[in-house]
Amino acid sequence: MPNTPETSPPTALVLGLGNLLLSDEGVGVHVAQHVSRRYQVPEQVRILDGGTLGLGLLPYLQGVTHLLVVDAIDAGQPPGAVVRLEGDAIPTALAHKMSMHQVGLQELLALSQLSGDTPAHIVLIGVQPASLEPGLEPSPLIAALLDTLADRVAGELRAWGFAIQAVEP
């Protein structure tokens, strides 16, 4: 039975995915870290650096009603383009793999469905990378987007009804 507001209180998981060793491939992790620094979130919201864990993330979906994934994806767009996908559009967007953890994300979502623990609301914020070269930092183009991406995450959470507050500088 999938999670619904009727069966459990709303909870959200912001899941930042990516490989921090390949510059822009780690954008999801960088965004998760950025959100943690820029915003206070209520206890019903968890921000998680999912790295490249794939199926190892399944336990983190238990009890989650709202899942927001941030990841680098190949959307066939110019570098730095941001796409928002939800529901059934997510597996389709992951059909062209940029990295092995995207295989894990597809399987993770499928297994959560089989286990009956699929979040009622799933959104993917995907970022077209500018570089997949080895490097611990995102490219300048993607680094310049981190504030905007963190704000988009906060906006999604607010739209879902979670109280998100900016941290004073």
Protein Blocks (a to p, Z undefined) as FASTA:
>chain_A
ZZdfkloccddddddeddfklojlmmmmmmmmmmmmmpccdfkbccddekjnmmmmmmmm
gopabdcddddddehpaehiacddehjlmmmmmmpcfbfklmmmmmmmmmmmmnopacfb
dcddddddfbfcecfbdcfklmmmmmmmmmmmmmmmmmnopacddddZZ
